[in-house]
């Protein structure tokens, strides 16, 4: 049969082909037509060549990508895939052929603006795109922050700044078993929280061939449907497990006549791989990058001459006076496996047992997965590769020259079940707890679980009410401090009383939510400015790509619950800080509502020629409707639901989904931003699988 491309009313592609290879080629082709600029940005980011057309703003990332060996790791993983799983390798090649065919006719306006000509994708490029998207997902730079805290405060302070109180990212997901639904069949619903990007990080798509028929959310540049899919008889979805599976090592390096050597845990100096690469920079001179790799992994900070402005005590850094660097050890670099062998088995799945077997091949990122099928089967497990090693590896940077920090196999993936017919995952301490250090606070998970107890039977149509819940569970510590204040000025007392009567909902139209956020921000700034934290106020001279993990104000903002509830906070008078904050806000209160300042701020590789008036948002970082600003720094939300979905196992046609902007990545397309009003309102787009209701676009 010919490969056919259809579209629904929202421009979502529906592809039908006679074989998996033809379907993969069609997926690559239609993705290149819809997302050519996005694909090329991601390819260049994976290669560390994005500064060549985006300029100096992209240089920090390119340096990291080169030093972390992202492209080389993708090549290694594809070579290993060809050896172990040639069928999947051929399928990936077919997808790449389609991408190259589609890019040949690309006319996205961004190419003309930057002077970029679409290039050629290689068979390993999808693996590089996947790796570049997820290399920072496990948050290994948090170990740099913990070292800072331990050096300038003490080791006990690390827990005060943990992501548990509260975190900035994650996802929601919940599975409602058939005994709790109106149809007697399971429902799976949720929303992945990621950077809101334009074009979006998820692509709604329908893939059909004799072997399978799947709807789901694909990652542009990667074949198949990895994270969220529905085959008609089984559906699956994921959240970030918050597992720790990447290590940082302090390396002792020295230059020799033959190159660079690194000191190993056995006391032996061994030759490190070393070469230089040139990064082209639009509008500036090229930059040379020295790439070094030890037996632990690529050196991502510093070199044989050490680290400029290293803040750590020599006792942490190694022998007194010896320059050190920091290397990164991450599973695909060690194993040569990115888990792509799971992708085709997922598409072919008919029951949860099939999904379960497919996930045994998963590598990274490490996820909590929920699945259900039409025979009543359910699955709730962790999927991914987490190495077994000393506990301190997960918490801190460890010395490469000391024994005891080696990897010794992998953890068995934990599993869980349902409670009262439901399972909730929201990055909290759940089945993945043995594999991680910091997890999201329990507010989102607790709120979803509480809402699910409110009805005995649920339907797909009921789920948007959970997606869009705006109750802020983390407000209590600050409100408790406000309630304890006395002798306030009349204006501050009135503001305090108003906040104590607030319904704790972060609705875009709420003036009370705006007042709470203003007081919260003022408290964060006062705590961050206290002399007790002075040593943390100036980040070390680490590469720019790691600076977001090292900035003090965001760290205080996201840890405010812990900081306000701690028995003692290094002598800081917290009641005085809260008093001063509410007095300040009472004198200069925000004039409007929460949505006036809490506005969508999508990431774009290139800003549009005619900027959009981005809308105000409901929600906050600890609401189920998780739209994250940075308390104390900005209310603008760069993170949020990168998609929403409801998978109905009774009738796939009753499933629903939505993305923040639209199916097309081409500015000016009618489907570039047509889903935004629905996303803002919490509405969902019907999942269409009836080919007679689709409009045929072409045969390819």
C-alpha positions in Angstrom: 0.0 0.0 0.0 1.1 3.6 -0.5 2.1 5.5 2.6 -0.7 8.0 3.3 -0.6 11.2 5.3 -3.8 12.6 6.8 -4.6 15.5 9.0 -7.4 16.2 11.5 -9.0 19.5 12.3 -6.1 20.5 14.4 -3.4 19.7 11.9 -2.3 16.6 13.8 -0.6 14.1 11.4 -2.1 10.6 11.0 0.2 8.3 9.0 -0.7 4.9 7.4 1.9 2.7 5.7 2.4 -0.9 4.7 5.4 -1.6 6.9 7.2 -0.3 9.9 10.1 1.0 7.8 7.8 2.9 5.4 5.9 4.3 8.4 9.2 5.5 10.1 10.2 7.2 6.9 6.8 8.9 6.8 7.1 10.0 10.4 10.5 11.6 9.7 9.2 13.3 6.5 6.1 14.8 8.1 8.1 15.9 11.2 10.6 17.7 9.0 7.7 19.4 7.1 6.1 20.5 10.4 9.2 21.1 12.5 12.2 21.7 10.2 13.6 24.6 12.2 13.2 22.8 15.5 14.8 19.6 14.1 17.8 21.5 12.9 18.2 23.4 16.2 18.1 20.1 18.1 20.6 18.4 15.7 23.1 21.3 16.1 22.6 21.3 19.9 23.4 17.6 20.0 26.5 18.2 17.9 27.6 21.3 19.8 27.4 23.4 16.7 24.4 25.7 17.5 26.5 28.8 18.1 27.4 28.7 14.4 24.1 30.3 13.6 22.6 31.4 16.9 25.7 33.3 18.1 27.5 33.7 21.4 24.3 33.0 23.5 24.5 29.4 22.4 28.3 29.0 23.0 27.9 27.8 26.6 25.8 24.9 25.6 28.1 24.0 22.7 31.1 23.9 25.0 29.2 21.6 27.3 28.0 19.3 24.5 31.6 19.0 23.1 33.2 18.4 26.5 30.5 15.9 27.5 30.9 14.0 24.3 27.2 14.0 23.4 27.6 13.4 19.6 30.3 10.8 20.1 28.2 9.0 22.6 25.2 9.0 20.2 27.5 7.5 17.5 28.7 4.8 19.9 25.1 3.9 21.0 24.0 3.6 17.4 26.9 1.4 16.5 26.0 -0.8 19.5 22.3 -0.8 18.4 23.3 -2.0 14.9 25.2 -4.8 16.4 22.6 -5.9 19.1 19.3 -4.9 17.4 19.8 -4.5 13.6 16.0 -4.3 13.1 15.6 -1.3 15.3 18.7 0.3 13.7 17.1 -0.1 10.2 13.9 1.5 11.5 15.9 4.5 12.9 17.7 4.8 9.5 14.3 4.8 7.7 13.2 7.7 10.0 16.4 9.6 9.2 15.8 9.1 5.5 12.4 10.7 5.9 13.8 13.6 7.8 16.4 14.3 5.2 13.8 14.1 2.4 11.6 16.6 4.3 14.5 19.0 5.1 15.4 19.2 1.4 12.2 21.2 0.9 12.2 23.1 4.2 11.2 26.8 3.9 10.8 27.8 7.6 11.4 31.5 7.9 14.0 31.1 10.6 16.5 29.6 8.1 16.4 32.8 6.1 16.8 35.0 9.2 19.9 33.1 10.4 21.4 32.2 7.0 21.3 28.5 8.0 20.9 25.9 5.4 19.3 22.6 6.6 22.0 20.0 6.9 22.1 16.2 6.7 20.9 13.9 9.5 23.0 10.9 10.2 21.6 7.6 11.5 22.8 8.4 15.0 21.3 11.9 15.0 18.0 10.9 16.7 20.0 9.3 19.5 22.0 12.5 19.9 18.8 14.6 20.0 17.4 12.3 22.7 20.6 12.5 24.7 20.9 16.3 24.5 17.3 16.7 25.6 17.8 14.5 28.7 21.4 14.8 29.7 20.5 17.5 32.4 17.2 15.8 33.3 18.6 14.0 36.3 20.0 17.2 37.6 23.6 16.2 38.3 24.5 19.9 38.6 22.7 19.8 41.9 25.8 18.1 43.3 27.7 21.2 42.5 25.2 23.2 44.6 25.4 20.7 47.5 29.2 21.1 47.6 28.7 24.8 47.8 26.3 24.5 50.7 28.6 22.1 52.6 31.6 24.3 52.0 30.0 27.6 53.1 27.5 26.3 55.7 27.8 22.7 56.7 26.7 19.3 55.4 23.5 19.4 57.5 22.4 22.4 55.4 22.2 20.3 52.3 18.8 19.0 53.4 17.4 22.5 54.0 17.8 23.3 50.3 16.5 19.9 49.0 14.1 19.8 46.1 11.5 18.3 48.4 10.8 21.8 49.6 9.8 22.5 46.9 11.0 21.5 43.5 10.8 23.2 40.1 10.0 20.5 37.7 8.4 17.1 37.2 5.1 15.7 36.0 1.7 14.5 37.1 0.2 11.2 36.2 -2.6 9.0 37.6 -4.1 5.7 36.8 -7.7 4.9 37.8 -8.5 1.2 37.6 -11.6 -0.1 36.0 -13.4 -0.6 39.4 -13.3 3.2 39.8 -14.5 4.3 36.3 -18.0 4.6 34.8 -17.0 2.3 31.9 -15.3 -0.5 34.0 -12.1 0.1 32.0 -9.1 2.0 33.2 -8.2 5.6 32.6 -4.6 7.1 32.6 -4.2 10.9 32.7 -1.6 13.5 33.5 0.7 16.1 32.1 4.5 16.2 31.7 6.1 19.4 33.2 9.0 20.6 31.1 10.3 23.8 29.6 7.5 25.2 27.5 9.1 25.5 24.1 8.1 27.0 20.8 7.8 24.7 18.9 6.7 22.2 21.5 8.8 19.4 22.8 5.9 16.9 22.2 4.3 16.2 18.9 0.8 14.7 18.7 0.8 11.9 16.1 -1.0 8.8 14.9 1.1 5.9 13.5 -0.6 3.0 11.7 0.8 -0.1 9.8 -0.1 -3.8 9.8 1.9 -4.3 13.0 0.4 -1.6 15.1 -1.9 1.4 15.3 -0.8 3.9 18.0 -1.6 7.5 18.9 0.6 9.4 21.2 3.1 12.1 22.0 6.3 11.8 20.0 9.5 13.8 20.5 10.4 15.6 17.3 13.6 14.1 15.9 13.0 10.7 17.5 11.1 7.8 15.8 8.1 6.2 17.4 6.2 7.2 20.6 8.3 6.8 23.7 6.6 8.4 26.7 2.8 8.6 26.1 1.0 6.2 23.9 -2.3 4.3 23.3 -2.4 1.3 21.0 -6.1 0.7 21.4 -5.7 -2.2 23.8 -3.0 -0.9 26.0 -1.9 2.6 27.0 1.1 4.0 28.9 2.5 7.2 30.4 5.5 8.4 32.4 6.8 10.8 34.9 10.3 11.6 35.9 11.4 9.1 38.6 13.8 11.7 40.1 16.4 8.9 40.2 20.1 9.7 40.5 22.1 7.9 37.8 24.9 10.3 36.9 28.1 10.9 39.0 30.5 13.7 39.2 34.2 13.0 40.0 36.9 15.4 41.1 39.8 14.5 38.9 43.5 15.0 39.6 45.1 15.7 36.2 48.6 16.5 34.9 50.1 17.4 31.6 52.9 15.3 30.2 54.9 15.4 27.0 52.5 12.8 25.6 49.2 14.5 26.7 47.2 14.4 29.9 47.1 11.9 32.7 44.6 11.2 35.4 45.2 9.7 38.8 43.0 6.6 39.4 41.7 5.0 42.6 44.6 2.5 42.5 47.2 5.3 42.8 48.2 4.9 39.1 48.4 7.8 36.6 46.8 6.8 33.4 46.6 8.4 30.0 43.4 10.4 29.4 42.0 10.8 25.9 42.5 14.4 24.8 41.9 16.5 21.7 40.8 19.9 20.8 37.7 21.0 18.8 36.8 24.3 17.2 33.4 25.8 17.8 32.2 28.3 15.2 30.4 31.3 16.5 28.2 33.5 14.4 29.3 37.1 14.6 32.5 36.3 16.7 35.8 34.5 16.4 35.9 30.7 16.6 36.5 29.2 20.1 38.8 26.2 20.8 37.6 23.6 23.3 39.9 21.1 24.9 38.1 17.8 25.3 39.5 15.4 27.9 38.1 12.0 29.0 39.4 9.9 31.9 38.4 6.4 32.9 35.5 7.9 34.8 34.1 10.0 32.0 34.4 13.3 30.1 35.9 16.3 32.0 33.1 18.9 31.9 34.6 21.5 34.3 38.2 22.7 34.5 41.3 20.8 33.3 44.9 20.0 34.2 45.4 23.6 35.4 42.4 23.3 37.8 39.2 25.3 38.1 39.2 29.0 38.2 37.8 30.2 41.5 37.2 26.8 42.9 35.3 27.4 46.1 36.0 24.1 47.8 38.3 23.5 50.7 41.4 21.6 49.6 40.3 18.8 51.9 37.4 18.3 49.5 39.4 19.1 46.4 42.3 16.7 46.9 45.9 16.9 47.9 46.8 20.5 48.9 47.8 22.6 46.1 47.0 20.0 43.4 44.8 21.3 40.5 41.6 19.4 40.0 38.8 19.1 37.4 35.3 17.5 37.4 34.3 14.7 35.2 30.8 13.3 34.4 30.0 9.6 34.3 26.6 8.8 32.7 25.2 5.4 31.7 25.0 5.7 27.9 28.7 6.7 27.8 29.5 3.7 29.9 27.2 1.1 28.3 26.7 2.3 24.8 23.0 1.9 25.2 20.3 4.6 25.1 17.4 2.2 25.3 16.2 2.6 21.7 15.5 -1.1 21.6 12.4 -0.4 23.7 10.7 1.8 21.1 9.4 -0.7 18.6 8.3 -3.2 21.2 6.3 -0.4 22.9 4.5 0.3 19.6 3.8 -3.4 19.1 2.4 -3.8 22.6 -1.1 -5.3 23.1 -1.1 -5.9 26.9 0.7 -4.5 29.9 2.9 -7.5 29.9 4.2 -6.4 26.5 4.8 -2.9 27.8 6.6 -4.3 30.8 8.9 -6.4 28.7 9.7 -3.4 26.5 10.6 -1.3 29.5 13.1 -3.8 30.6 15.2 -2.4 27.7 14.7 1.2 28.7 17.8 3.2 29.7 17.2 6.9 30.2 15.8 9.1 31.4 14.7 7.0 34.3 10.9 7.1 34.6 8.0 5.9 36.6 5.6 4.3 34.2 1.9 3.5 34.5 0.1 1.3 32.0 -3.3 -0.4 31.7 -4.9 -2.6 29.1 -8.5 -3.6 28.1 -8.2 -7.0 29.9 -7.9 -5.3 33.3 -4.1 -5.4 33.5 -2.3 -2.6 35.2 1.4 -1.7 35.6 3.2 0.8 37.9 7.0 0.5 37.8 10.3 2.3 37.4 12.1 1.9 34.1 15.7 2.8 33.3 19.3 2.1 34.2 20.5 3.2 37.7 24.0 2.1 38.6 24.8 0.5 41.9 27.5 2.5 43.7 28.3 4.1 47.1 25.6 6.3 48.5 27.9 9.4 48.6 28.1 9.3 44.8 24.5 10.2 44.6 24.8 13.1 47.1 28.2 14.8 46.4 31.1 15.1 44.0 33.5 12.2 44.8 37.3 12.0 44.5 38.4 9.9 41.5 41.7 9.0 43.2 40.0 7.3 46.1 38.6 3.7 45.8 35.0 2.9 46.6 33.3 5.0 44.1 33.1 2.6 41.2 29.9 1.4 39.5 29.0 -2.2 40.3 26.1 -3.3 38.1 22.6 -1.8 38.1 19.6 -1.6 40.4 16.6 -3.8 39.9 13.7 -1.6 38.9 11.2 -1.1 41.7 7.5 -1.8 41.3 4.3 -0.7 43.0 0.5 -1.3 42.8 -2.7 0.6 43.1 -4.3 1.8 46.4 -8.1 1.9 46.5 -8.1 1.4 42.7 -5.8 4.3 41.9 -2.1 5.1 41.6 -0.7 8.6 41.6 2.7 9.7 40.4 3.9 13.3 40.8 7.7 12.9 41.3 7.1 12.4 45.0 8.8 9.7 47.2 7.2 6.7 45.7 8.5 3.5 44.1 11.6 5.3 42.9 12.7 6.4 46.4 15.5 3.9 46.7 17.0 5.2 43.5 17.1 9.0 44.3 18.1 11.7 46.7 15.8 14.6 46.2 12.1 14.3 45.1 9.3 16.7 44.5 7.3 17.7 47.6 4.2 15.6 48.2 1.7 18.5 47.5 0.7 17.6 44.0 0.5 13.9 44.6 -1.5 14.4 47.8 -3.8 16.8 46.1 -4.5 14.5 43.1 -5.1 11.5 45.5 -7.5 13.6 47.6 -9.4 14.8 44.6 -9.7 11.2 43.3 -11.4 10.2 46.6 -14.1 12.7 45.9 -15.9 10.5 43.4 -16.5 6.8 43.3 -16.6 6.5 39.5 -14.6 8.6 37.0 -14.8 9.3 33.3 -12.4 10.7 30.8 -14.5 13.9 30.7 -13.9 14.4 34.4 -10.1 14.6 34.2 -9.5 18.2 33.1 -10.8 19.3 36.5 -7.8 17.5 38.0 -5.3 18.9 35.4 -6.3 22.4 36.2 -6.5 22.4 40.0 -4.8 25.5 41.5 -4.8 24.8 45.2 -1.3 25.7 46.6 -0.4 23.1 49.1 3.0 24.7 50.0 1.5 28.0 51.2 1.1 26.9 54.9 4.5 27.7 56.3 4.5 31.3 55.2 0.9 31.8 56.2 1.7 30.3 59.6 4.5 32.8 60.1 2.1 35.6 59.1 -0.5 34.4 61.6 2.0 34.7 64.4 2.9 38.3 63.8 1.6 41.1 66.0 2.0 44.9 66.2 1.8 45.3 62.4 0.9 48.6 60.8 -2.8 48.9 59.9 -2.0 48.3 56.3 0.1 45.2 56.9 -2.4 43.8 59.4 -5.1 44.2 56.8 -3.0 42.4 54.2 -2.1 39.6 56.7 -5.8 39.1 57.5 -6.7 39.1 53.8 -4.1 36.4 53.1 -5.2 34.3 56.1 -8.7 34.3 54.6 -7.4 33.5 51.1 -8.6 30.2 49.5 -5.1 29.3 48.6 -5.9 29.0 44.9 -3.4 30.5 42.4 -6.0 31.5 39.8 -4.9 33.9 37.1 -7.7 36.3 38.0 -7.0 36.3 41.8 -5.8 39.4 43.4 -5.2 37.5 46.6 -2.9 35.1 44.8 -0.9 38.1 43.5 -0.6 39.4 47.0 0.6 36.1 48.4 3.2 35.8 45.6 4.4 39.3 46.3 4.9 38.6 50.0 6.5 35.3 49.2 9.0 36.9 46.8 9.8 39.6 49.3 10.6 37.0 52.0 12.7 35.0 49.6 14.8 38.1 48.7 15.3 39.0 52.4 16.4 35.5 53.4 18.8 35.3 50.4 20.3 38.7 51.3 21.1 37.7 54.9 24.8 37.6 55.8 24.5 33.9 56.8 24.1 33.0 53.2 26.7 35.5 51.9 29.1 32.7 50.9 26.4 31.3 48.5 25.5 34.6 46.9 28.4 34.5 44.4 28.4 31.3 42.3 31.8 29.8 41.5 33.3 30.3 38.1 31.8 27.1 36.7 30.6 27.0 33.1 27.5 29.1 32.4 25.3 26.1 31.6 25.5 25.1 35.3 24.7 28.5 36.8 20.9 28.0 37.1 21.6 25.3 39.7 24.0 27.6 41.7 21.9 30.8 41.9 21.0 31.6 45.5 17.6 33.4 45.1 16.0 30.5 43.2 17.4 28.0 45.7 15.9 29.9 48.6 12.6 30.3 46.7 12.2 26.7 46.0 13.3 25.6 49.5 11.2 28.2 51.3 9.1 25.5 53.1 12.2 23.9 54.6 13.8 27.2 55.5 10.8 28.6 57.2 10.1 25.3 59.2 13.7 24.5 60.3 14.2 24.6 64.0 17.0 27.1 63.5 18.3 28.8 60.4 21.9 29.9 61.2 20.7 32.6 63.5 18.4 34.3 60.9 15.4 36.0 62.5 12.7 34.6 60.2 9.8 36.4 61.9 11.6 39.7 61.4 12.1 38.8 57.7 8.5 37.9 57.2 7.4 41.1 59.1 9.6 43.3 56.9 8.3 41.6 53.8 4.6 42.1 54.5 5.2 45.7 55.5 7.0 46.3 52.2 4.2 44.8 50.2 1.6 46.6 52.2 3.2 49.9 51.2 3.5 48.9 47.5 1.0 46.1 46.8 0.7 44.7 43.3 -2.0 46.6 41.4 -3.6 43.7 39.6 -4.1 39.9 39.6 -1.8 36.9 39.5 -2.1 36.5 35.8 -0.8 40.1 35.2 2.7 39.0 36.2 2.5 35.1 36.0 2.7 34.9 32.2 3.8 32.3 29.8 7.4 32.6 28.7 8.2 29.9 26.2 11.8 29.1 25.2 12.7 29.8 21.6 16.0 29.3 19.9 15.2 32.5 18.0 12.8 35.1 19.1 10.0 35.9 16.6 10.2 39.0 14.4 6.8 40.1 15.8 6.6 39.1 19.5 3.5 37.5 20.8 1.5 38.9 23.7 1.9 35.9 25.9 -1.1 35.1 28.2 -1.4 35.2 32.0 -1.5 31.8 33.7 -3.2 30.1 36.6 -1.2 27.7 38.8 2.1 27.7 40.5 5.0 25.3 41.1 3.3 23.3 43.8 -0.2 23.3 42.3 -1.4 20.3 40.2 -1.6 23.0 37.5 2.2 23.3 37.7 3.2 26.5 36.0 6.6 27.5 37.5 8.0 30.9 37.9 11.0 31.5 40.2 9.9 32.9 43.6 11.9 36.0 44.5 13.1 36.4 40.9 10.3 36.3 38.4 6.7 35.3 38.1 7.0 34.5 34.5 6.6 30.8 33.8 9.1 29.0 31.6 8.0 25.6 32.9 4.6 24.0 32.8 2.4 21.3 31.2 4.2 20.5 27.9 1.1 18.4 27.1 -2.0 17.0 28.7 -3.5 13.7 28.0 -6.4 11.3 29.0 -6.1 7.7 27.8 -9.4 5.9 27.9 -9.1 2.1 27.7 -12.9 1.7 27.1 -12.9 3.6 23.8 -9.7 5.1 22.5 -11.9 7.6 20.6 -12.9 9.1 24.0 -9.3 9.9 24.8 -8.3 13.5 24.8 -5.1 15.5 24.6 -3.7 19.1 24.1 -0.3 20.8 23.7 0.5 24.4 24.8 0.7 25.9 21.3 -0.1 23.7 18.3 0.8 20.9 16.0 2.8 23.0 13.6 6.2 24.6 14.3 5.9 27.0 11.4 5.1 30.6 12.4 2.0 31.8 10.6 0.6 28.3 10.1 -3.1 28.1 11.2 -2.0 25.3 13.5 1.0 27.0 15.1 -0.8 28.3 18.2 -4.4 27.1 17.7 -4.4 24.9 20.8 -3.2 27.6 23.1 -6.7 28.8 24.1 -7.8 25.3 24.9 -4.6 24.7 26.9 -5.2 27.8 28.9 -8.8 26.9 29.6 -8.0 23.3 30.5 -9.9 21.9 27.5 -8.6 19.0 25.5 -8.7 18.0 21.8 -10.5 14.8 20.8 -8.2 11.9 19.8 -9.4 10.9 16.3 -8.6 7.4 14.9 -11.4 7.1 12.4 -9.7 7.5 9.0 -13.0 8.6 7.4 -13.0 11.7 9.7 -9.6 12.8 8.5 -8.5 14.9 5.5 -6.0 13.2 3.2 -2.9 15.4 2.6 -0.8 13.2 0.3 0.7 9.9 -0.6 4.5 9.6 -0.2 
